[in-house]
């Protein structure tokens, strides 16, 4: 492996790390009570593990499955398939997860433009689909014969009509370009801090303030499709309360678990690849020491690069 630049802060997993952390991974072969699986990383095929999890245990289900692309995830390789075959694959693992959700649970499903379009009819069959979030992921080279793929989708669904949505917890702090004042010359819906004017705005379903993890960010790992902590934080703050349980059956390098830990939520994470499962445990140890989330401070989300 080539030597990394001095400013490269990518978190890696050494052989010694893996040997030390592997015994802490959970493997389920019988039904377990909630207390036995809370705040645990299960290293196992998610379909096999989910049958042993307790019913109605999750307040939030976060799904970031492999998109319908050729992609290698450590020792696992996902191959692109037809739309019909991809939906059939998802139909195999999604319905068994339904019994794990509370009646008030929220569900978030990530995808690129092809994947999200394919999954929509399946999600509509099982949930109340409430919105489609589109977030800008400005990373990667430009395309020569097409528009650059610069956005991804997240479907926001709920099990029923009663669910959590903490709008005040996910407001965005934006610079005010034209600061209006009321007749008494007082700021109208904005504040001033250190000579700069800001407004707390309600969140929309178009997110342009997210930065994809890269080499100089301490949250960055070698996982090929890692989601930003700021992105997951917004979802969890909106749709859960402190102490609620978040289930992520495609945990990857552990972003959902890490953000849940930092925000005072509980989690159950399932990841089939031992390397990434151990990497999630290593990240969790750092999360116990440092609970900061880049782009989120003092209870509000900041604009990109601010």
C-alpha positions as CSV (number, residue, x, y, z in Angstrom):
1,X,0.0,0.0,0.0
2,X,1.4,3.4,-1.0
3,X,2.2,5.9,1.8
4,X,-0.5,8.4,2.6
5,X,0.0,12.1,2.5
6,X,0.6,13.7,5.9
7,X,-2.8,15.4,5.9
8,X,-4.7,12.3,4.9
9,X,-6.9,11.4,7.9
10,X,-8.6,8.4,6.4
11,X,-9.4,5.9,9.1
12,X,-8.0,2.4,8.3
13,X,-8.1,-1.0,9.9
14,X,-4.9,-2.8,10.6
15,X,-4.5,-6.5,11.0
16,X,-3.9,-6.0,14.7
17,X,-7.1,-3.9,14.8
18,X,-9.1,-6.7,13.2
19,X,-7.7,-9.4,15.5
20,X,-8.5,-7.3,18.5
21,X,-12.0,-6.3,17.4
22,X,-13.3,-9.4,15.8
23,X,-14.3,-11.1,19.0
24,X,-16.6,-8.2,19.8
25,X,-18.7,-8.8,16.7
26,X,-22.0,-10.5,17.3
27,X,-23.3,-13.6,15.4
28,X,-26.9,-14.6,15.9
29,X,-28.1,-18.2,15.7
30,X,-31.1,-18.0,18.1
31,X,-33.7,-15.4,19.1
32,X,-32.2,-12.7,21.3
33,X,-33.8,-10.2,23.6
34,X,-33.4,-6.5,22.8
35,X,-30.9,-6.0,25.5
36,X,-28.5,-8.5,23.9
37,X,-28.4,-6.8,20.5
38,X,-28.6,-3.1,21.4
39,X,-25.5,-1.1,20.4
40,X,-24.0,-4.2,18.8
41,X,-22.5,-4.8,15.4
42,X,-23.7,-8.1,14.0
43,X,-21.4,-9.6,11.4
44,X,-23.7,-11.8,9.3
45,X,-25.9,-11.9,6.3
46,X,-28.8,-9.6,7.1
47,X,-31.5,-12.0,6.1
48,X,-30.1,-14.7,8.4
49,X,-29.6,-12.3,11.3
50,X,-32.9,-10.5,11.1
51,X,-35.0,-13.5,11.9
52,X,-33.4,-13.6,15.4
53,X,-34.0,-10.0,16.3
54,X,-36.9,-9.1,18.6
55,X,-40.2,-7.9,17.0
56,X,-41.1,-4.2,17.0
57,X,-37.6,-3.2,18.2
58,X,-36.8,-0.3,15.9
59,X,-38.0,3.3,15.8
60,X,-36.0,4.0,12.6
61,X,-35.0,1.7,9.8
62,X,-32.2,3.1,7.7
63,X,-31.6,1.1,4.4
64,X,-28.6,1.8,2.3
65,X,-28.5,-1.4,0.1
66,X,-26.1,-1.9,-2.8
67,X,-27.3,0.2,-5.7
68,X,-27.9,-1.6,-8.9
69,X,-24.3,-1.2,-10.1
70,X,-21.2,-3.3,-10.4
71,X,-19.4,-2.6,-7.1
72,X,-17.0,-4.4,-4.8
73,X,-17.5,-4.1,-1.0
74,X,-14.4,-5.7,0.6
75,X,-14.8,-9.4,0.0
76,X,-18.3,-9.0,-1.4
77,X,-19.1,-8.2,-5.0
78,X,-22.5,-6.9,-6.2
79,X,-23.2,-7.3,-9.9
80,X,-25.6,-5.1,-11.8
81,X,-28.8,-6.9,-12.9
82,X,-32.0,-6.1,-14.7
83,X,-34.5,-3.8,-13.0
84,X,-36.9,-6.7,-12.5
85,X,-34.2,-8.9,-11.0
86,X,-33.0,-6.1,-8.7
87,X,-36.5,-5.5,-7.4
88,X,-37.0,-9.2,-6.9
89,X,-33.7,-9.3,-4.9
90,X,-35.0,-6.4,-2.7
91,X,-38.4,-8.1,-2.3
92,X,-36.5,-11.0,-0.7
93,X,-35.0,-9.1,2.2
94,X,-37.4,-6.2,2.8
95,X,-40.6,-7.9,3.9
96,X,-38.9,-9.9,6.7
97,X,-37.7,-6.6,8.2
98,X,-41.3,-5.3,8.6
99,X,-41.9,-7.2,11.9
100,X,-38.9,-5.5,13.4
101,X,-40.6,-2.0,13.1
102,X,-42.7,-0.3,15.7
103,X,-46.1,1.0,14.4
104,X,-44.7,4.5,14.8
105,X,-41.4,3.8,13.0
106,X,-39.9,5.8,10.1
107,X,-38.0,4.3,7.2
108,X,-35.3,5.9,5.0
109,X,-34.1,4.2,1.8
110,X,-31.1,5.4,-0.1
111,X,-30.5,5.0,-3.8
112,X,-29.2,6.6,-7.0
113,X,-31.7,7.6,-9.7
114,X,-32.0,4.1,-11.1
115,X,-32.2,2.3,-7.8
116,X,-34.7,4.7,-6.2
117,X,-37.0,4.6,-9.2
118,X,-36.9,0.8,-9.1
119,X,-37.6,0.6,-5.4
120,X,-40.5,3.1,-5.2
121,X,-43.3,0.7,-6.1
122,X,-42.0,-1.9,-3.6
123,X,-41.8,0.8,-0.8
124,X,-45.3,2.0,-1.7
125,X,-46.6,-1.5,-1.3
126,X,-45.3,-1.8,2.3
127,X,-45.1,1.8,3.7
128,X,-46.6,5.3,3.5
129,X,-44.1,7.0,1.2
130,X,-44.0,10.7,2.4
131,X,-41.3,12.3,0.4
132,X,-38.2,11.9,-1.7
133,X,-35.1,13.7,-0.5
134,X,-32.5,14.6,-3.1
135,X,-29.0,15.4,-1.9
136,X,-26.1,16.8,-3.8
137,X,-23.0,14.6,-3.7
138,X,-20.4,16.7,-5.5
139,X,-17.7,14.1,-5.9
140,X,-16.1,12.3,-8.8
141,X,-15.0,13.1,-12.3
142,X,-17.4,14.5,-14.9
143,X,-19.0,12.4,-17.5
144,X,-18.0,12.8,-21.2
145,X,-21.2,11.6,-22.9
146,X,-23.9,12.3,-20.2
147,X,-24.7,14.7,-17.4
148,X,-22.5,14.1,-14.4
149,X,-24.3,12.0,-11.7
150,X,-24.2,14.5,-8.9
151,X,-27.2,13.6,-6.7
152,X,-28.7,10.7,-4.8
153,X,-32.2,10.1,-3.4
154,X,-33.5,9.0,0.0
155,X,-37.1,7.9,0.2
156,X,-38.8,9.0,3.5
157,X,-41.5,6.5,4.5
158,X,-43.4,5.6,7.7
159,X,-45.2,2.5,8.9
160,X,-48.4,4.5,9.6
161,X,-49.8,7.9,10.2
162,X,-48.3,8.3,13.7
163,X,-44.6,9.0,13.6
164,X,-41.9,11.3,14.9
165,X,-40.7,14.4,13.0
166,X,-38.7,16.9,15.0
167,X,-38.6,19.8,12.5
168,X,-36.9,22.2,15.0
169,X,-34.0,19.7,15.4
170,X,-33.0,19.9,11.7
171,X,-33.1,23.5,10.8
172,X,-30.4,24.9,8.5
173,X,-28.3,28.0,9.4
174,X,-28.1,30.1,6.3
175,X,-26.4,33.4,5.6
176,X,-28.9,36.2,5.0
177,X,-28.1,38.2,1.8
178,X,-30.9,40.7,2.1
179,X,-31.6,41.3,5.8
180,X,-35.1,42.9,6.2
181,X,-36.1,44.8,9.3
182,X,-39.5,45.5,10.8
183,X,-40.9,49.0,11.3
184,X,-39.0,49.3,14.6
185,X,-35.8,48.5,12.7
186,X,-35.5,45.1,14.4
187,X,-34.2,42.1,12.5
188,X,-37.1,40.3,10.7
189,X,-36.6,36.6,11.1
190,X,-32.8,36.7,11.3
191,X,-30.0,37.0,13.9
192,X,-26.6,38.6,13.8
193,X,-23.4,36.9,15.1
194,X,-20.0,38.4,14.9
195,X,-21.1,40.8,12.2
196,X,-22.7,38.1,10.1
197,X,-26.4,37.7,9.6
198,X,-28.1,34.3,9.7
199,X,-31.5,32.8,9.4
200,X,-32.6,29.3,10.7
201,X,-34.6,27.8,7.8
202,X,-36.9,24.9,7.8
203,X,-35.5,21.8,6.0
204,X,-36.6,21.1,2.5
205,X,-36.3,17.8,0.5
206,X,-33.4,19.3,-1.5
207,X,-30.1,19.2,0.3
208,X,-27.1,21.1,-1.1
209,X,-25.0,21.4,2.1
210,X,-23.7,17.8,2.4
211,X,-20.0,17.1,1.9
212,X,-19.1,13.5,0.8
213,X,-16.3,12.2,3.1
214,X,-12.9,12.6,1.5
215,X,-9.2,12.0,2.6
216,X,-8.8,15.0,4.9
217,X,-11.9,14.3,6.9
218,X,-11.5,12.1,10.1
219,X,-14.7,10.3,9.3
220,X,-13.4,9.1,6.0
221,X,-12.8,5.3,5.5
222,X,-12.0,3.1,2.5
223,X,-15.6,2.0,2.1
224,X,-16.6,2.7,-1.5
225,X,-20.1,4.1,-0.7
226,X,-19.8,5.6,2.7
227,X,-22.5,8.1,3.7
228,X,-21.6,11.4,5.4
229,X,-22.2,11.6,9.1
230,X,-24.0,14.9,8.6
231,X,-26.5,13.3,6.3
232,X,-27.4,10.5,8.7
233,X,-27.5,13.0,11.6
234,X,-30.2,14.9,9.9
235,X,-32.3,11.8,9.3
236,X,-32.0,10.6,12.9
237,X,-32.6,13.9,14.5
238,X,-35.7,14.4,12.5
239,X,-37.2,10.9,13.0
240,X,-36.1,9.8,16.5
241,X,-35.7,10.9,20.0
242,X,-32.9,10.3,22.5
243,X,-32.9,6.6,23.5
244,X,-34.7,5.5,20.4
245,X,-33.5,2.4,18.4
246,X,-32.1,2.7,14.9
247,X,-31.7,-0.4,12.8
248,X,-29.3,-0.5,9.9
249,X,-29.1,-3.9,8.1
250,X,-26.5,-2.7,5.6
251,X,-24.1,-1.0,8.1
252,X,-21.0,-0.8,5.9
253,X,-18.3,1.1,7.8
254,X,-20.6,2.0,10.6
255,X,-21.8,5.6,9.9
256,X,-25.3,5.0,11.2
257,X,-24.0,3.4,14.4
258,X,-21.5,6.2,14.9
259,X,-24.0,8.9,14.5
260,X,-26.5,7.2,16.7
261,X,-23.9,6.9,19.4
262,X,-23.0,10.6,19.0
263,X,-26.6,11.7,19.2
264,X,-27.7,9.6,22.2
265,X,-29.6,7.0,20.2
266,X,-29.3,3.2,20.4
267,X,-28.5,1.1,17.4
268,X,-28.5,-2.4,15.9
269,X,-26.1,-2.7,12.9
270,X,-25.7,-5.7,10.6
271,X,-22.8,-6.0,8.2
272,X,-21.8,-9.1,6.3
273,X,-18.2,-8.2,5.6
274,X,-15.9,-8.7,8.7
275,X,-13.4,-6.0,7.6
276,X,-16.1,-3.3,7.5
277,X,-17.8,-4.6,10.7
278,X,-14.5,-4.3,12.6
279,X,-14.0,-0.9,11.1
280,X,-17.4,0.1,12.4
281,X,-16.3,-0.9,15.9
282,X,-13.1,1.1,15.6
283,X,-15.1,4.2,14.6
284,X,-17.5,3.6,17.5
285,X,-14.5,3.8,19.9
286,X,-13.5,7.1,18.5
287,X,-17.2,8.3,18.7
288,X,-17.1,7.7,22.4
289,X,-14.2,10.2,22.7
290,X,-15.3,12.8,20.2
291,X,-19.0,13.4,19.5
292,X,-18.6,16.2,17.0
293,X,-20.2,15.9,13.6
294,X,-18.7,18.0,10.8
295,X,-21.3,20.5,9.5
296,X,-23.5,20.3,12.7
297,X,-22.9,22.5,15.7
298,X,-24.8,23.9,18.6
299,X,-28.0,22.2,17.5
300,X,-28.1,23.5,13.9
301,X,-26.8,22.4,10.5
302,X,-24.4,24.7,8.8
303,X,-24.1,25.5,5.1
304,X,-21.4,23.6,3.2
305,X,-17.9,24.7,3.9
306,X,-19.0,27.1,6.6
